[in-house]
Amino acid sequence: MSLVRPKMRGLLQAALKKHFLIGCTLAIASAYATKVYMLDSRKAAYQAFYKDYDMMKDFERMRDLGVFHSVKPAGSEE
């Protein structure tokens, strides 16, 4: 009974090929998951915010709170 000799040639090349394919697959999957779960939801949130956003109303609210130093609040006589 003889032992099977181990394969010594091409081990590194075979391992690198396998791990390269696994790495590329995982990179593509994680990029797609990031796009779907993070970027698309963020884009939808921005669209929902700016759908009914009134810039002048927000400016007037901040002006009345005294956020701006160069603009006096409405109704002030100074």
mmCIF file of the N, C-alpha and C atoms, coordinates in Angstrom:
data_MODEL
# 
_entry.id   MODEL 
# 
loop_
_atom_site.group_PDB 
_atom_site.id 
_atom_site.type_symbol 
_atom_site.label_atom_id 
_atom_site.label_alt_id 
_atom_site.label_comp_id 
_atom_site.label_asym_id 
_atom_site.label_entity_id 
_atom_site.label_seq_id 
_atom_site.pdbx_PDB_ins_code 
_atom_site.Cartn_x 
_atom_site.Cartn_y 
_atom_site.Cartn_z 
_atom_site.occupancy 
_atom_site.B_iso_or_equiv 
_atom_site.pdbx_formal_charge 
_atom_site.auth_seq_id 
_atom_site.auth_comp_id 
_atom_site.auth_asym_id 
_atom_site.auth_atom_id 
_atom_site.pdbx_PDB_model_num 
ATOM 1   N N  . MET A 1 1  ? 0.848   -1.164 0.000  1.00 0.00 ? 1  MET A N  1 
ATOM 2   C CA . MET A 1 1  ? 0.000   0.000  0.000  1.00 0.00 ? 1  MET A CA 1 
ATOM 3   C C  . MET A 1 1  ? 0.907   1.244  0.000  1.00 0.00 ? 1  MET A C  1 
ATOM 4   N N  . SER A 1 2  ? 0.721   2.110  -0.990 1.00 0.00 ? 2  SER A N  1 
ATOM 5   C CA . SER A 1 2  ? 1.561   3.299  -1.072 1.00 0.00 ? 2  SER A CA 1 
ATOM 6   C C  . SER A 1 2  ? 0.725   4.541  -0.800 1.00 0.00 ? 2  SER A C  1 
ATOM 7   N N  . LEU A 1 3  ? 1.381   5.514  -0.254 1.00 0.00 ? 3  LEU A N  1 
ATOM 8   C CA . LEU A 1 3  ? 0.709   6.780  0.037  1.00 0.00 ? 3  LEU A CA 1 
ATOM 9   C C  . LEU A 1 3  ? 0.608   7.622  -1.235 1.00 0.00 ? 3  LEU A C  1 
ATOM 10  N N  . VAL A 1 4  ? -0.458  8.398  -1.320 1.00 0.00 ? 4  VAL A N  1 
ATOM 11  C CA . VAL A 1 4  ? -0.635  9.295  -2.455 1.00 0.00 ? 4  VAL A CA 1 
ATOM 12  C C  . VAL A 1 4  ? 0.279   10.501 -2.244 1.00 0.00 ? 4  VAL A C  1 
ATOM 13  N N  . ARG A 1 5  ? 1.054   10.783 -3.237 1.00 0.00 ? 5  ARG A N  1 
ATOM 14  C CA . ARG A 1 5  ? 1.977   11.908 -3.130 1.00 0.00 ? 5  ARG A CA 1 
ATOM 15  C C  . ARG A 1 5  ? 1.206   13.223 -3.208 1.00 0.00 ? 5  ARG A C  1 
ATOM 16  N N  . PRO A 1 6  ? 1.557   14.202 -2.390 1.00 0.00 ? 6  PRO A N  1 
ATOM 17  C CA . PRO A 1 6  ? 0.867   15.494 -2.444 1.00 0.00 ? 6  PRO A CA 1 
ATOM 18  C C  . PRO A 1 6  ? 1.213   16.253 -3.726 1.00 0.00 ? 6  PRO A C  1 
ATOM 19  N N  . LYS A 1 7  ? 0.251   17.032 -4.170 1.00 0.00 ? 7  LYS A N  1 
ATOM 20  C CA . LYS A 1 7  ? 0.473   17.862 -5.354 1.00 0.00 ? 7  LYS A CA 1 
ATOM 21  C C  . LYS A 1 7  ? 1.252   19.100 -4.912 1.00 0.00 ? 7  LYS A C  1 
ATOM 22  N N  . MET A 1 8  ? 2.418   19.283 -5.454 1.00 0.00 ? 8  MET A N  1 
ATOM 23  C CA . MET A 1 8  ? 3.267   20.372 -5.019 1.00 0.00 ? 8  MET A CA 1 
ATOM 24  C C  . MET A 1 8  ? 3.351   21.508 -6.035 1.00 0.00 ? 8  MET A C  1 
ATOM 25  N N  . ARG A 1 9  ? 3.081   21.233 -7.267 1.00 0.00 ? 9  ARG A N  1 
ATOM 26  C CA . ARG A 1 9  ? 3.204   22.271 -8.295 1.00 0.00 ? 9  ARG A CA 1 
ATOM 27  C C  . ARG A 1 9  ? 1.853   22.964 -8.503 1.00 0.00 ? 9  ARG A C  1 
ATOM 28  N N  . GLY A 1 10 ? 1.899   24.293 -8.588 1.00 0.00 ? 10 GLY A N  1 
ATOM 29  C CA . GLY A 1 10 ? 0.697   25.062 -8.901 1.00 0.00 ? 10 GLY A CA 1 
ATOM 30  C C  . GLY A 1 10 ? -0.236  25.302 -7.731 1.00 0.00 ? 10 GLY A C  1 
ATOM 31  N N  . LEU A 1 11 ? 0.187   24.983 -6.517 1.00 0.00 ? 11 LEU A N  1 
ATOM 32  C CA . LEU A 1 11 ? -0.696  25.192 -5.361 1.00 0.00 ? 11 LEU A CA 1 
ATOM 33  C C  . LEU A 1 11 ? -0.980  26.677 -5.131 1.00 0.00 ? 11 LEU A C  1 
ATOM 34  N N  . LEU A 1 12 ? 0.055   27.494 -5.212 1.00 0.00 ? 12 LEU A N  1 
ATOM 35  C CA . LEU A 1 12 ? -0.119  28.927 -4.982 1.00 0.00 ? 12 LEU A CA 1 
ATOM 36  C C  . LEU A 1 12 ? -1.012  29.539 -6.051 1.00 0.00 ? 12 LEU A C  1 
ATOM 37  N N  . GLN A 1 13 ? -0.800  29.158 -7.292 1.00 0.00 ? 13 GLN A N  1 
ATOM 38  C CA . GLN A 1 13 ? -1.604  29.706 -8.397 1.00 0.00 ? 13 GLN A CA 1 
ATOM 39  C C  . GLN A 1 13 ? -3.072  29.311 -8.248 1.00 0.00 ? 13 GLN A C  1 
ATOM 40  N N  . ALA A 1 14 ? -3.334  28.066 -7.873 1.00 0.00 ? 14 ALA A N  1 
ATOM 41  C CA . ALA A 1 14 ? -4.709  27.610 -7.694 1.00 0.00 ? 14 ALA A CA 1 
ATOM 42  C C  . ALA A 1 14 ? -5.370  28.335 -6.521 1.00 0.00 ? 14 ALA A C  1 
ATOM 43  N N  . ALA A 1 15 ? -4.631  28.506 -5.426 1.00 0.00 ? 15 ALA A N  1 
ATOM 44  C CA . ALA A 1 15 ? -5.186  29.194 -4.256 1.00 0.00 ? 15 ALA A CA 1 
ATOM 45  C C  . ALA A 1 15 ? -5.447  30.665 -4.571 1.00 0.00 ? 15 ALA A C  1 
ATOM 46  N N  . LEU A 1 16 ? -4.525  31.310 -5.278 1.00 0.00 ? 16 LEU A N  1 
ATOM 47  C CA . LEU A 1 16 ? -4.716  32.723 -5.615 1.00 0.00 ? 16 LEU A CA 1 
ATOM 48  C C  . LEU A 1 16 ? -5.909  32.917 -6.538 1.00 0.00 ? 16 LEU A C  1 
ATOM 49  N N  . LYS A 1 17 ? -6.074  32.021 -7.486 1.00 0.00 ? 17 LYS A N  1 
ATOM 50  C CA . LYS A 1 17 ? -7.205  32.123 -8.401 1.00 0.00 ? 17 LYS A CA 1 
ATOM 51  C C  . LYS A 1 17 ? -8.527  31.992 -7.635 1.00 0.00 ? 17 LYS A C  1 
ATOM 52  N N  . LYS A 1 18 ? -8.583  31.039 -6.736 1.00 0.00 ? 18 LYS A N  1 
ATOM 53  C CA . LYS A 1 18 ? -9.796  30.832 -5.937 1.00 0.00 ? 18 LYS A CA 1 
ATOM 54  C C  . LYS A 1 18 ? -10.088 32.046 -5.055 1.00 0.00 ? 18 LYS A C  1 
ATOM 55  N N  . HIS A 1 19 ? -9.066  32.522 -4.357 1.00 0.00 ? 19 HIS A N  1 
ATOM 56  C CA . HIS A 1 19 ? -9.271  33.646 -3.444 1.00 0.00 ? 19 HIS A CA 1 
ATOM 57  C C  . HIS A 1 19 ? -9.529  34.956 -4.185 1.00 0.00 ? 19 HIS A C  1 
ATOM 58  N N  . PHE A 1 20 ? -8.974  35.107 -5.373 1.00 0.00 ? 20 PHE A N  1 
ATOM 59  C CA . PHE A 1 20 ? -9.263  36.287 -6.187 1.00 0.00 ? 20 PHE A CA 1 
ATOM 60  C C  . PHE A 1 20 ? -10.723 36.314 -6.602 1.00 0.00 ? 20 PHE A C  1 
ATOM 61  N N  . LEU A 1 21 ? -11.257 35.183 -7.020 1.00 0.00 ? 21 LEU A N  1 
ATOM 62  C CA . LEU A 1 21 ? -12.671 35.115 -7.401 1.00 0.00 ? 21 LEU A CA 1 
ATOM 63  C C  . LEU A 1 21 ? -13.582 35.366 -6.200 1.00 0.00 ? 21 LEU A C  1 
ATOM 64  N N  . ILE A 1 22 ? -13.229 34.801 -5.060 1.00 0.00 ? 22 ILE A N  1 
ATOM 65  C CA . ILE A 1 22 ? -14.032 35.024 -3.849 1.00 0.00 ? 22 ILE A CA 1 
ATOM 66  C C  . ILE A 1 22 ? -13.981 36.497 -3.452 1.00 0.00 ? 22 ILE A C  1 
ATOM 67  N N  . GLY A 1 23 ? -12.812 37.098 -3.519 1.00 0.00 ? 23 GLY A N  1 
ATOM 68  C CA . GLY A 1 23 ? -12.670 38.521 -3.160 1.00 0.00 ? 23 GLY A CA 1 
ATOM 69  C C  . GLY A 1 23 ? -13.444 39.436 -4.085 1.00 0.00 ? 23 GLY A C  1 
ATOM 70  N N  . CYS A 1 24 ? -13.376 39.148 -5.399 1.00 0.00 ? 24 CYS A N  1 
ATOM 71  C CA . CYS A 1 24 ? -14.132 39.971 -6.356 1.00 0.00 ? 24 CYS A CA 1 
ATOM 72  C C  . CYS A 1 24 ? -15.625 39.834 -6.140 1.00 0.00 ? 24 CYS A C  1 
ATOM 73  N N  . THR A 1 25 ? -16.086 38.626 -5.876 1.00 0.00 ? 25 THR A N  1 
ATOM 74  C CA . THR A 1 25 ? -17.512 38.401 -5.631 1.00 0.00 ? 25 THR A CA 1 
ATOM 75  C C  . THR A 1 25 ? -17.981 39.148 -4.387 1.00 0.00 ? 25 THR A C  1 
ATOM 76  N N  . LEU A 1 26 ? -17.206 39.061 -3.317 1.00 0.00 ? 26 LEU A N  1 
ATOM 77  C CA . LEU A 1 26 ? -17.576 39.766 -2.087 1.00 0.00 ? 26 LEU A CA 1 
ATOM 78  C C  . LEU A 1 26 ? -17.530 41.281 -2.258 1.00 0.00 ? 26 LEU A C  1 
ATOM 79  N N  . ALA A 1 27 ? -16.583 41.781 -3.028 1.00 0.00 ? 27 ALA A N  1 
ATOM 80  C CA . ALA A 1 27 ? -16.494 43.231 -3.259 1.00 0.00 ? 27 ALA A CA 1 
ATOM 81  C C  . ALA A 1 27 ? -17.704 43.729 -4.044 1.00 0.00 ? 27 ALA A C  1 
ATOM 82  N N  . ILE A 1 28 ? -18.093 42.993 -5.069 1.00 0.00 ? 28 ILE A N  1 
ATOM 83  C CA . ILE A 1 28 ? -19.260 43.391 -5.867 1.00 0.00 ? 28 ILE A CA 1 
ATOM 84  C C  . ILE A 1 28 ? -20.529 43.309 -5.030 1.00 0.00 ? 28 ILE A C  1 
ATOM 85  N N  . ALA A 1 29 ? -20.658 42.244 -4.226 1.00 0.00 ? 29 ALA A N  1 
ATOM 86  C CA . ALA A 1 29 ? -21.847 42.097 -3.387 1.00 0.00 ? 29 ALA A CA 1 
ATOM 87  C C  . ALA A 1 29 ? -21.934 43.208 -2.345 1.00 0.00 ? 29 ALA A C  1 
ATOM 88  N N  . SER A 1 30 ? -20.808 43.569 -1.731 1.00 0.00 ? 30 SER A N  1 
ATOM 89  C CA . SER A 1 30 ? -20.850 44.627 -0.719 1.00 0.00 ? 30 SER A CA 1 
ATOM 90  C C  . SER A 1 30 ? -21.105 45.998 -1.351 1.00 0.00 ? 30 SER A C  1 
ATOM 91  N N  . ALA A 1 31 ? -20.584 46.232 -2.545 1.00 0.00 ? 31 ALA A N  1 
ATOM 92  C CA . ALA A 1 31 ? -20.864 47.498 -3.227 1.00 0.00 ? 31 ALA A CA 1 
ATOM 93  C C  . ALA A 1 31 ? -22.343 47.604 -3.577 1.00 0.00 ? 31 ALA A C  1 
ATOM 94  N N  . TYR A 1 32 ? -22.928 46.521 -4.036 1.00 0.00 ? 32 TYR A N  1 
ATOM 95  C CA . TYR A 1 32 ? -24.360 46.534 -4.367 1.00 0.00 ? 32 TYR A CA 1 
ATOM 96  C C  . TYR A 1 32 ? -25.205 46.721 -3.102 1.00 0.00 ? 32 TYR A C  1 
ATOM 97  N N  . ALA A 1 33 ? -24.833 46.035 -2.024 1.00 0.00 ? 33 ALA A N  1 
ATOM 98  C CA . ALA A 1 33 ? -25.587 46.175 -0.771 1.00 0.00 ? 33 ALA A CA 1 
ATOM 99  C C  . ALA A 1 33 ? -25.487 47.600 -0.235 1.00 0.00 ? 33 ALA A C  1 
ATOM 100 N N  . THR A 1 34 ? -24.313 48.215 -0.349 1.00 0.00 ? 34 THR A N  1 
ATOM 101 C CA . THR A 1 34 ? -24.150 49.604 0.090  1.00 0.00 ? 34 THR A CA 1 
ATOM 102 C C  . THR A 1 34 ? -25.033 50.536 -0.726 1.00 0.00 ? 34 THR A C  1 
ATOM 103 N N  . LYS A 1 35 ? -25.080 50.311 -2.035 1.00 0.00 ? 35 LYS A N  1 
ATOM 104 C CA . LYS A 1 35 ? -25.914 51.146 -2.892 1.00 0.00 ? 35 LYS A CA 1 
ATOM 105 C C  . LYS A 1 35 ? -27.382 51.002 -2.531 1.00 0.00 ? 35 LYS A C  1 
ATOM 106 N N  . VAL A 1 36 ? -27.838 49.778 -2.368 1.00 0.00 ? 36 VAL A N  1 
ATOM 107 C CA . VAL A 1 36 ? -29.258 49.541 -2.126 1.00 0.00 ? 36 VAL A CA 1 
ATOM 108 C C  . VAL A 1 36 ? -29.682 50.011 -0.736 1.00 0.00 ? 36 VAL A C  1 
ATOM 109 N N  . TYR A 1 37 ? -28.922 49.626 0.287  1.00 0.00 ? 37 TYR A N  1 
ATOM 110 C CA . TYR A 1 37 ? -29.373 49.885 1.653  1.00 0.00 ? 37 TYR A CA 1 
ATOM 111 C C  . TYR A 1 37 ? -28.988 51.253 2.178  1.00 0.00 ? 37 TYR A C  1 
ATOM 112 N N  . MET A 1 38 ? -27.900 51.839 1.711  1.00 0.00 ? 38 MET A N  1 
ATOM 113 C CA . MET A 1 38 ? -27.495 53.134 2.243  1.00 0.00 ? 38 MET A CA 1 
ATOM 114 C C  . MET A 1 38 ? -27.795 54.276 1.289  1.00 0.00 ? 38 MET A C  1 
ATOM 115 N N  . LEU A 1 39 ? -27.318 54.183 0.068  1.00 0.00 ? 39 LEU A N  1 
ATOM 116 C CA . LEU A 1 39 ? -27.399 55.322 -0.831 1.00 0.00 ? 39 LEU A CA 1 
ATOM 117 C C  . LEU A 1 39 ? -28.813 55.570 -1.348 1.00 0.00 ? 39 LEU A C  1 
ATOM 118 N N  . ASP A 1 40 ? -29.524 54.505 -1.704 1.00 0.00 ? 40 ASP A N  1 
ATOM 119 C CA . ASP A 1 40 ? -30.889 54.698 -2.208 1.00 0.00 ? 40 ASP A CA 1 
ATOM 120 C C  . ASP A 1 40 ? -31.825 55.225 -1.129 1.00 0.00 ? 40 ASP A C  1 
ATOM 121 N N  . SER A 1 41 ? -31.669 54.729 0.114  1.00 0.00 ? 41 SER A N  1 
ATOM 122 C CA . SER A 1 41 ? -32.522 55.240 1.191  1.00 0.00 ? 41 SER A CA 1 
ATOM 123 C C  . SER A 1 41 ? -32.189 56.688 1.510  1.00 0.00 ? 41 SER A C  1 
ATOM 124 N N  . ARG A 1 42 ? -30.906 57.050 1.441  1.00 0.00 ? 42 ARG A N  1 
ATOM 125 C CA . ARG A 1 42 ? -30.508 58.428 1.689  1.00 0.00 ? 42 ARG A CA 1 
ATOM 126 C C  . ARG A 1 42 ? -31.052 59.352 0.599  1.00 0.00 ? 42 ARG A C  1 
ATOM 127 N N  . LYS A 1 43 ? -31.007 58.884 -0.646 1.00 0.00 ? 43 LYS A N  1 
ATOM 128 C CA . LYS A 1 43 ? -31.531 59.676 -1.754 1.00 0.00 ? 43 LYS A CA 1 
ATOM 129 C C  . LYS A 1 43 ? -33.035 59.887 -1.602 1.00 0.00 ? 43 LYS A C  1 
ATOM 130 N N  . ALA A 1 44 ? -33.740 58.850 -1.165 1.00 0.00 ? 44 ALA A N  1 
ATOM 131 C CA . ALA A 1 44 ? -35.188 58.976 -0.953 1.00 0.00 ? 44 ALA A CA 1 
ATOM 132 C C  . ALA A 1 44 ? -35.497 59.945 0.183  1.00 0.00 ? 44 ALA A C  1 
ATOM 133 N N  . ALA A 1 45 ? -34.684 59.929 1.226  1.00 0.00 ? 45 ALA A N  1 
ATOM 134 C CA . ALA A 1 45 ? -34.899 60.853 2.341  1.00 0.00 ? 45 ALA A CA 1 
ATOM 135 C C  . ALA A 1 45 ? -34.678 62.300 1.904  1.00 0.00 ? 45 ALA A C  1 
ATOM 136 N N  . TYR A 1 46 ? -33.642 62.552 1.094  1.00 0.00 ? 46 TYR A N  1 
ATOM 137 C CA . TYR A 1 46 ? -33.412 63.902 0.579  1.00 0.00 ? 46 TYR A CA 1 
ATOM 138 C C  . TYR A 1 46 ? -34.563 64.349 -0.325 1.00 0.00 ? 46 TYR A C  1 
ATOM 139 N N  . GLN A 1 47 ? -35.053 63.465 -1.166 1.00 0.00 ? 47 GLN A N  1 
ATOM 140 C CA . GLN A 1 47 ? -36.168 63.827 -2.041 1.00 0.00 ? 47 GLN A CA 1 
ATOM 141 C C  . GLN A 1 47 ? -37.420 64.138 -1.233 1.00 0.00 ? 47 GLN A C  1 
ATOM 142 N N  . ALA A 1 48 ? -37.677 63.363 -0.181 1.00 0.00 ? 48 ALA A N  1 
ATOM 143 C CA . ALA A 1 48 ? -38.849 63.618 0.660  1.00 0.00 ? 48 ALA A CA 1 
ATOM 144 C C  . ALA A 1 48 ? -38.707 64.948 1.395  1.00 0.00 ? 48 ALA A C  1 
ATOM 145 N N  . PHE A 1 49 ? -37.488 65.294 1.827  1.00 0.00 ? 49 PHE A N  1 
ATOM 146 C CA . PHE A 1 49 ? -37.279 66.556 2.537  1.00 0.00 ? 49 PHE A CA 1 
ATOM 147 C C  . PHE A 1 49 ? -37.476 67.746 1.617  1.00 0.00 ? 49 PHE A C  1 
ATOM 148 N N  . TYR A 1 50 ? -36.889 67.690 0.425  1.00 0.00 ? 50 TYR A N  1 
ATOM 149 C CA . TYR A 1 50 ? -36.943 68.833 -0.469 1.00 0.00 ? 50 TYR A CA 1 
ATOM 150 C C  . TYR A 1 50 ? -38.235 68.901 -1.285 1.00 0.00 ? 50 TYR A C  1 
ATOM 151 N N  . LYS A 1 51 ? -39.099 67.914 -1.159 1.00 0.00 ? 51 LYS A N  1 
ATOM 152 C CA . LYS A 1 51 ? -40.366 67.947 -1.893 1.00 0.00 ? 51 LYS A CA 1 
ATOM 153 C C  . LYS A 1 51 ? -41.238 69.113 -1.416 1.00 0.00 ? 51 LYS A C  1 
ATOM 154 N N  . ASP A 1 52 ? -41.275 69.346 -0.105 1.00 0.00 ? 52 ASP A N  1 
ATOM 155 C CA . ASP A 1 52 ? -42.113 70.421 0.427  1.00 0.00 ? 52 ASP A CA 1 
ATOM 156 C C  . ASP A 1 52 ? -41.293 71.443 1.228  1.00 0.00 ? 52 ASP A C  1 
ATOM 157 N N  . TYR A 1 53 ? -40.017 71.566 0.935  1.00 0.00 ? 53 TYR A N  1 
ATOM 158 C CA . TYR A 1 53 ? -39.147 72.504 1.631  1.00 0.00 ? 53 TYR A CA 1 
ATOM 159 C C  . TYR A 1 53 ? -39.341 73.903 1.067  1.00 0.00 ? 53 TYR A C  1 
ATOM 160 N N  . ASP A 1 54 ? -39.576 74.867 1.953  1.00 0.00 ? 54 ASP A N  1 
ATOM 161 C CA . ASP A 1 54 ? -39.737 76.254 1.557  1.00 0.00 ? 54 ASP A CA 1 
ATOM 162 C C  . ASP A 1 54 ? -38.540 77.043 2.099  1.00 0.00 ? 54 ASP A C  1 
ATOM 163 N N  . MET A 1 55 ? -37.689 77.488 1.199  1.00 0.00 ? 55 MET A N  1 
ATOM 164 C CA . MET A 1 55 ? -36.465 78.151 1.588  1.00 0.00 ? 55 MET A CA 1 
ATOM 165 C C  . MET A 1 55 ? -36.743 79.486 2.289  1.00 0.00 ? 55 MET A C  1 
ATOM 166 N N  . MET A 1 56 ? -37.689 80.245 1.801  1.00 0.00 ? 56 MET A N  1 
ATOM 167 C CA . MET A 1 56 ? -37.982 81.544 2.400  1.00 0.00 ? 56 MET A CA 1 
ATOM 168 C C  . MET A 1 56 ? -38.589 81.389 3.791  1.00 0.00 ? 56 MET A C  1 
ATOM 169 N N  . LYS A 1 57 ? -39.434 80.403 3.974  1.00 0.00 ? 57 LYS A N  1 
ATOM 170 C CA . LYS A 1 57 ? -40.027 80.164 5.290  1.00 0.00 ? 57 LYS A CA 1 
ATOM 171 C C  . LYS A 1 57 ? -38.938 79.785 6.295  1.00 0.00 ? 57 LYS A C  1 
ATOM 172 N N  . ASP A 1 58 ? -37.983 78.981 5.877  1.00 0.00 ? 58 ASP A N  1 
ATOM 173 C CA . ASP A 1 58 ? -36.878 78.599 6.751  1.00 0.00 ? 58 ASP A CA 1 
ATOM 174 C C  . ASP A 1 58 ? -35.979 79.797 7.047  1.00 0.00 ? 58 ASP A C  1 
ATOM 175 N N  . PHE A 1 59 ? -35.745 80.644 6.040  1.00 0.00 ? 59 PHE A N  1 
ATOM 176 C CA . PHE A 1 59 ? -34.952 81.851 6.251  1.00 0.00 ? 59 PHE A CA 1 
ATOM 177 C C  . PHE A 1 59 ? -35.628 82.772 7.259  1.00 0.00 ? 59 PHE A C  1 
ATOM 178 N N  . GLU A 1 60 ? -36.928 82.954 7.112  1.00 0.00 ? 60 GLU A N  1 
ATOM 179 C CA . GLU A 1 60 ? -37.650 83.836 8.034  1.00 0.00 ? 60 GLU A CA 1 
ATOM 180 C C  . GLU A 1 60 ? -37.639 83.277 9.452  1.00 0.00 ? 60 GLU A C  1 
ATOM 181 N N  . ARG A 1 61 ? -37.730 81.978 9.594  1.00 0.00 ? 61 ARG A N  1 
ATOM 182 C CA . ARG A 1 61 ? -37.683 81.352 10.918 1.00 0.00 ? 61 ARG A CA 1 
ATOM 183 C C  . ARG A 1 61 ? -36.314 81.590 11.563 1.00 0.00 ? 61 ARG A C  1 
ATOM 184 N N  . MET A 1 62 ? -35.249 81.403 10.794 1.00 0.00 ? 62 MET A N  1 
ATOM 185 C CA . MET A 1 62 ? -33.909 81.624 11.337 1.00 0.00 ? 62 MET A CA 1 
ATOM 186 C C  . MET A 1 62 ? -33.651 83.106 11.609 1.00 0.00 ? 62 MET A C  1 
ATOM 187 N N  . ARG A 1 63 ? -34.185 83.978 10.756 1.00 0.00 ? 63 ARG A N  1 
ATOM 188 C CA . ARG A 1 63 ? -34.028 85.427 10.967 1.00 0.00 ? 63 ARG A CA 1 
ATOM 189 C C  . ARG A 1 63 ? -34.700 85.837 12.264 1.00 0.00 ? 63 ARG A C  1 
ATOM 190 N N  . ASP A 1 64 ? -35.911 85.332 12.519 1.00 0.00 ? 64 ASP A N  1 
ATOM 191 C CA . ASP A 1 64 ? -36.630 85.690 13.735 1.00 0.00 ? 64 ASP A CA 1 
ATOM 192 C C  . ASP A 1 64 ? -35.967 85.124 14.991 1.00 0.00 ? 64 ASP A C  1 
ATOM 193 N N  . LEU A 1 65 ? -35.214 84.031 14.845 1.00 0.00 ? 65 LEU A N  1 
ATOM 194 C CA . LEU A 1 65 ? -34.491 83.479 15.985 1.00 0.00 ? 65 LEU A CA 1 
ATOM 195 C C  . LEU A 1 65 ? -33.201 84.229 16.266 1.00 0.00 ? 65 LEU A C  1 
ATOM 196 N N  . GLY A 1 66 ? -32.769 85.066 15.321 1.00 0.00 ? 66 GLY A N  1 
ATOM 197 C CA . GLY A 1 66 ? -31.553 85.846 15.517 1.00 0.00 ? 66 GLY A CA 1 
ATOM 198 C C  . GLY A 1 66 ? -30.292 85.102 15.113 1.00 0.00 ? 66 GLY A C  1 
ATOM 199 N N  . VAL A 1 67 ? -30.417 84.164 14.191 1.00 0.00 ? 67 VAL A N  1 
ATOM 200 C CA . VAL A 1 67 ? -29.250 83.401 13.745 1.00 0.00 ? 67 VAL A CA 1 
ATOM 201 C C  . VAL A 1 67 ? -28.299 84.283 12.951 1.00 0.00 ? 67 VAL A C  1 
ATOM 202 N N  . PHE A 1 68 ? -28.832 85.164 12.137 1.00 0.00 ? 68 PHE A N  1 
ATOM 203 C CA . PHE A 1 68 ? -28.010 85.995 11.267 1.00 0.00 ? 68 PHE A CA 1 
ATOM 204 C C  . PHE A 1 68 ? -27.655 87.309 11.961 1.00 0.00 ? 68 PHE A C  1 
ATOM 205 N N  . HIS A 1 69 ? -26.409 87.700 11.857 1.00 0.00 ? 69 HIS A N  1 
ATOM 206 C CA . HIS A 1 69 ? -25.970 88.958 12.488 1.00 0.00 ? 69 HIS A CA 1 
ATOM 207 C C  . HIS A 1 69 ? -26.217 90.153 11.592 1.00 0.00 ? 69 HIS A C  1 
ATOM 208 N N  . SER A 1 70 ? -26.287 89.965 10.301 1.00 0.00 ? 70 SER A N  1 
ATOM 209 C CA . SER A 1 70 ? -26.420 91.093 9.385  1.00 0.00 ? 70 SER A CA 1 
ATOM 210 C C  . SER A 1 70 ? -27.878 91.404 9.049  1.00 0.00 ? 70 SER A C  1 
ATOM 211 N N  . VAL A 1 71 ? -28.822 90.582 9.507  1.00 0.00 ? 71 VAL A N  1 
ATOM 212 C CA . VAL A 1 71 ? -30.233 90.797 9.199  1.00 0.00 ? 71 VAL A CA 1 
ATOM 213 C C  . VAL A 1 71 ? -30.974 90.943 10.524 1.00 0.00 ? 71 VAL A C  1 
ATOM 214 N N  . LYS A 1 72 ? -31.714 92.009 10.630 1.00 0.00 ? 72 LYS A N  1 
ATOM 215 C CA . LYS A 1 72 ? -32.481 92.250 11.863 1.00 0.00 ? 72 LYS A CA 1 
ATOM 216 C C  . LYS A 1 72 ? -33.759 91.396 11.833 1.00 0.00 ? 72 LYS A C  1 
ATOM 217 N N  . PRO A 1 73 ? -34.176 90.924 12.967 1.00 0.00 ? 73 PRO A N  1 
ATOM 218 C CA . PRO A 1 73 ? -35.436 90.143 13.023 1.00 0.00 ? 73 PRO A CA 1 
ATOM 219 C C  . PRO A 1 73 ? -36.620 90.989 12.601 1.00 0.00 ? 73 PRO A C  1 
ATOM 220 N N  . ALA A 1 74 ? -37.630 90.350 12.071 1.00 0.00 ? 74 ALA A N  1 
ATOM 221 C CA . ALA A 1 74 ? -38.848 91.048 11.639 1.00 0.00 ? 74 ALA A CA 1 
ATOM 222 C C  . ALA A 1 74 ? -39.535 91.665 12.853 1.00 0.00 ? 74 ALA A C  1 
ATOM 223 N N  . GLY A 1 75 ? -39.987 92.867 12.701 1.00 0.00 ? 75 GLY A N  1 
ATOM 224 C CA . GLY A 1 75 ? -40.690 93.551 13.773 1.00 0.00 ? 75 GLY A CA 1 
ATOM 225 C C  . GLY A 1 75 ? -39.774 94.309 14.714 1.00 0.00 ? 75 GLY A C  1 
ATOM 226 N N  . SER A 1 76 ? -38.474 94.224 14.522 1.00 0.00 ? 76 SER A N  1 
ATOM 227 C CA . SER A 1 76 ? -37.580 94.986 15.409 1.00 0.00 ? 76 SER A CA 1 
ATOM 228 C C  . SER A 1 76 ? -37.380 96.380 14.839 1.00 0.00 ? 76 SER A C  1 
ATOM 229 N N  . GLU A 1 77 ? -37.298 97.368 15.682 1.00 0.00 ? 77 GLU A N  1 
ATOM 230 C CA . GLU A 1 77 ? -37.199 98.754 15.285 1.00 0.00 ? 77 GLU A CA 1 
ATOM 231 C C  . GLU A 1 77 ? -35.759 99.244 15.318 1.00 0.00 ? 77 GLU A C  1 
ATOM 232 N N  . GLU A 1 78 ? -34.821 98.411 15.643 1.00 0.00 ? 78 GLU A N  1 
ATOM 233 C CA . GLU A 1 78 ? -33.431 98.853 15.811 1.00 0.00 ? 78 GLU A CA 1 
ATOM 234 C C  . GLU A 1 78 ? -32.778 99.174 14.545 1.00 0.00 ? 78 GLU A C  1 
# 
